[in-house]
Structures are given as C-alpha cells and as structure tokens.
Amino acid sequence: MRRYLYSGTHDTLPILDFDVIIIGSGIAGLYGALHIDSSLRVALVTKENLKRSNSYFAQGGIAAVLSPTDNFESHIEDTLIAGAGLCNEAAVRVLVEEGPENIRELIDWNVPFDTNPEGELQITREGGHSCRRIVHCGGDATGRETTKRLGHIVQDRENITIFYNTYLIDLLAGDAGVAGCIVADEDEKPFILQASNVILATGGVGYLYQYTTNPRGAVGDGMACAKRAGVVCENMEMVQFHPTTLISPKHSDRLFLISEAVRGEGGILRNHKGEAFMRDKHKLKDLAPRDIVTRCILQELEKTGEKNVLLDVSSMTEEFFASRFPTIYEECHKFGIQVPKDPIPVRPAQHYIMGGVKTNLDAMTSMEGLYACGEVASTGIHGANRLASNSMLECLVFSRRAARHINGSKRKARKALLPPPVHYIKETNAEEIAQDRDRIRETLTKYAGVVRHSKELEAGAQIIEELLEKYRPLCLNTKDAYEICNMAQTAKMIFDAACARKESIGAHYIVD
C-alpha cells in the first residue's frame, strides 16, 4: 500500500495555514464547524458543494428522547439490541443522554422541525425502536432541511473558509501528530492545508456497491487516507443494507430510499401473493432491525423468484401520506405508482457502514490532533447494525464533542513533515480507471453483500489486492486516479475485516 497518493514534488506546493481543517460538508462537518471557537481559523473542505452528501439525502429523521413517555434507558437498550453485542455502551450512553440538548440547539438555530397544530414536535417511530422518538423536517426531508440551515449559518461565519470542489488526497503528519492534508481544487491543482487539528467528516462507502442510496462521492476516501497514514480503523465488514429502496424502470447511481418511517406509520411488507411475511419473523414484525428485515426480504425473493416485494401503505389516507412523506409521494407518482392506493415496489440496497476510523468519546483517533465524525467514524455506537435515525444524532453529538475538545486543547501548530519525491513513470489511463471502478463495484456487490461465504470473500479480496498492486507504481494526478485508489483501499479494508471475522453477527451474515 502506498503511503501517499500524490505523486509530485511536495515541497513546491502552495501552503495555506489554518487552525482547524474539516474535511466534509454533511451534518457532522457543518455542525462541528459551528462549534469551533470563533477565534480559530477553520478551513471547510467539500468535494462538491453543500448539497452533495449522505446527510443531505437523509429522509427519516433524528432519534432522541424528547417525549415524556420515553426515557434514556429505553433508547440505550434499543441501540444495544440492534448493535448485536458489538456496541460501546459508554459511547451509546453519551449519544443518548446528550441527544436532546443537541436537538434543542438545532431548534434554537431555526432548523424547521415538523410540529403539530399546537406547536409541539411531531415524533414518529422507525425500525428497532420500542417507541416513538424520531423528529423530522419537511415530512421526509430531514437531512436536506437540516443541512441547508446549517450551511447558511456556516456561510455567514467570518472565521470559516469554504473550499468548494476540493478533493482530499493525503493526510500529512508532523513530528507529534496530524499537521494538515494535501488537497486538489476543481482544476486538479494540488495544494497543502496546514493545521494542528483535522476533523474527518467524509461520509461513507456506498459507491463501492452497484446498488446504493449514497451519492456518487461516497467512496470511503476519509477511511482510505486514514489507513494509509497508519490510523486505526475497525469493523469495516459491518456494511448495512437498507431493506426498502424504490424499484423503478430508470436505474441511477443513487437509488431512491423509502424511509423506514413509512413502516413506522403503518406500512406493511408483503410478497406478491399479498402475504405479510414479516409477521412471523420477529416480534417487531415490519419494524425489526434492518439486517433482519433485509435478509427476510431476500429470502422471500429467492423463494418466489420475484425481483421485489411490495410495501403496502393503504392504511394511510392520501392526504396524510402526501403531507407526511412529500418527497416519497412525489417520486412514486413520477413513476406512476399511485400511493397510497398502490403498493410501493421495493428491495434492499447498500445504505451505511457501521465501521470506520476508530475514535474515543471526544471523536479523537489514534493520531494526535486527528478527529473523525459521522459515518467515516467508528464511535462504537452502531456495533454490528445501526439503529434507525441514530446516525444524524451521532453526527451532532460527536462533532460538537470534537469541536469542544479542539477549543480546549490549545494545540500548537505543527509543520508537516513532507516525504521526498518519488518518480513514477507510467501515467494512469482514464478508460482503465472507469473499467476498474466498475470492477470494484461488481466485486463488492457479488462477494461482500448481505449474505456472505468464506470462499467468495477470499476470492473478492484477491481481486481487490491485484487492483491495488496495479496502481501502486503509477503516477497519480487526477481526481479519478486518486478516487480509484481510495475505492480499492477501502474495498480491501472491507474484505480483510470480513475474512477475519469468522462468526455471523449483525450485518456480517456469513453462512458457512
């Protein structure tokens, strides 16, 4: 594995100095930036813009104990059960107990949570939760509305500089910890951002799979960069598949999610015979944890030979459905599905990764000064299977903790120790990169999906290892070249972890 993807001469690159660098502009990156002390200079790096992140496309909502009929212990227990024994209970307790105050802060910042006519928060239920504790915005547009509002506030902060269309290439270290990073702008011109504090908030790995709810940029670049820098990562085999994505005649890179909240409001999964097949599978029926519902759907499809199951939403009125799920309502009607009269054709797709860069309760990684928040991080909260709507809460709680730790650390600036130049001879080929990108996605989908087999995992790992070897000696100088290497590196991490874990647990369901 190469330590650095950047292939040029480091000591001639332009250098910009900051106090804090945040890589990623989803909810974790934005919320963290807003909690950094205003006296500190912050560089916020976004691969595209503030509308292209997993956070922006999140539908369901944010889980927090806000109802008088709910309590912390119940939320903790639900999270631990979903995590199948792999959760860090201390981290779960921090998440749950600090959740309500973060929601109240969003309310104070005018994030438009949905309320009833009396002005009280609307609270719904999703899979794995024993009661209603999910707050939401715009019906089913929580991520979009939250990201938009936080983005507007960030853009008004004088101490925050946003670098749009800027891609992370490598993390740089100093003599005692992180010292910044090498990035490239939209013209693919590299430069160095130097700081003694770096927060990774780069999101997930969905684009490594052929069928995913994630946007095009979710390739695991934060995890790959951290791994190359020697930072500890864990539980990379724990990839979550969402049970319900819309089956439509037009396939796109990002599949349209049918929120778990639809089942929380009474939606029922049925096969093509009309049978409610989850009824006898789990005590929570259609609201069982995601890994269980996903496997049950796939078993049903294998048994019947159908390409999808049906989500029956006929128990809701059209007025309620259109008001509660306006985005889903519009998308279904676009394809001629007249909800709630018609059932919604659905099947599972990759959605989230529970593993990532290992962190402590202040979001610190194993490298001094380097933090990780959101999906790129492994806080220990999700264990082997993420509980619905805990992810946005995790972004809030731990990005704020990271910011507060940075504010109190008074860490001195470090000068990056730049490596000597390495002379690569052969350039990358754009056509080959496109082919290899498809090969990675096909390999993960085929060998590291919902149901896994030991021999297939080993075969997939070998394919990815060959790709890494191919790119090891090549000169890299384009975004696509950096990205394909990050994809291959992250894929290797997933396969290595999956091969190492011999028992079946949570999202890692191995049949032999």
Secondary structure, 3 states (H helix, E strand, C coil): CCCCCCCCCHHHCCEEECCEEEECCCHHHHHHHHHCCCCCCEEEECCCCCCCCHHHHCCCCEECCCCCCCCHHHHHHHHHHHCCCCCCHHHHHHHHHHHHHHHHHHHHCCCCECECCCCCECEECCCCCCCCCEECECCCCHHHHHHHHHHHHHHHCCCEEEECCCEEEEEEEECCEEEEEEEECCCCCEEEEECCEEEECCCCCHHHCCCECCCCCCCCHHHHHHHHCCCCEECCCCEEEEEEEECCCCCCCECCECCCHHHHCCCEEECCCCCCCCCCCCCCHHHCCHHHHHHHHHHHHHHHCCCCEEEECCCCCHHHHHHHCHHHHHHHHHCCCCCCCCCEEEEEEEEEECCEEECCCCCECCCCCEEECHHHEECCCCCCCCCCCHHHHHHHHHHHHHHHHHHHHCCCCCCCCCCCCCCCCCECCHHHHHHHHHHHHHHHHHHCCCEECHHHHHHHHHHHHHHHHHHCCCECCCHHHHHHHHHHHHHHHHHHHHHHCCCCECCEEECC
